[in-house]
Amino acid sequence: MTSPRDRAGGGDLPSGIGRPATRALEQAGITTLAAVSRHSAKELLALHGLGPKAIRVLTESLGERGLGFRVEDFQGTTP
């Protein structure tokens, strides 16, 4: 699900998340799925340009690699 451009640049973000979401992640320094997995979905949704569709695509892509979003406890901190 990555585009040739992503592979050439070393990142493996899925192209299906869309250009605005890709830009938002790259501006935050997140260029790989491994880097995505170090953040919660809630944190990523706070980025301008990244919405529910991108989260669904990222969830699927992370799952294909045995990864997932960081989990937050009820106070919003990591366990």
DARADA-V465109 format. One record per run of one state. SS is the DSSP state (helix for helix, strand for strand, loop for the rest). FROM is the first residue (numbers start at 1). TO is the last residue. Records with the same first field share a line. If there is no record, write none. Layout:
SS=FROM-TO ; FROM-TO
This chain:
loop=1-1 ; 3-3 ; 9-13 ; 18-18 ; 28-32 ; 37-40 ; 46-51 ; 65-71 ; 73-77 ; 79-79
strand=2-2 ; 14-14 ; 72-72 ; 78-78
helix=4-8 ; 15-17 ; 19-27 ; 33-36 ; 41-45 ; 52-64
